[in-house]
Amino acid sequence: MPKRLAPEREFSMRFTSTPRGARLARRLVSHRLDDWGHPYTTSVNETLTLITAELTANAVRHGHVSGRDFHLHLALADGILRVEVTDTRAEKQPPSSPPVTDSLSESGRGLLLVAALSDDWGVTPRHAAPGKTVWAELRVQQQGQPRTLRVAPEPTEVELLLTTASLLRDDLRSRPEDTRHGGRRQ
């Protein structure tokens, strides 16, 4: 790994390995980027927030170890924003390149999004403990705009429907049981 300059700005925090922890991590990254001069509606904020959402969701879904949190680190150094998500599950390593998925599959697109939206990404093992860190980088200019413009292919209607259904299902699963049916149990 190349030697990096000391970060100009930094944010680190541990989160519970739950969907709620992943949502909180995503929101705090977006808020921190806004504080650092990349307002909520800029492509930098929206892109890095989406990348964070994918990495934290993967940490919760695939890197979860009971009783262990995941760690998020966000840094800005030399015009590069880097987000790192570390979990403690060593035996489940993501592929070094995005997986090929079936267009009708309900999952497996997270790393495809990360690869398409970031300028670089990868996986590194933790040195002092079990687990891994999945990271992504985005080059930015001082005005908050990316140096490179990446355009993802237009999704098909079927892909949009599957993604929406998946997000709704995940949201319903993360709600407490007594609020799923209008406050009454069935």
Secondary structure, 3 states (H helix, E strand, C coil): CCCCCCCCEEEEEEECCCHHHHHHHHHHHHHHHHHCCCCCCCHHHHHHHHHHHHHHHHHHHHCCCCCCCEEEEEEEECCEEEEEEEECCCCCCCCCCCCCCCCCCCCCCHHHHHHHHCCEEEEEECCCCCCEEEEEEEEECCCCCECCCCCCCCCCHHHHHHHHHHHHHHHHHHCCHHHCCCCCCC
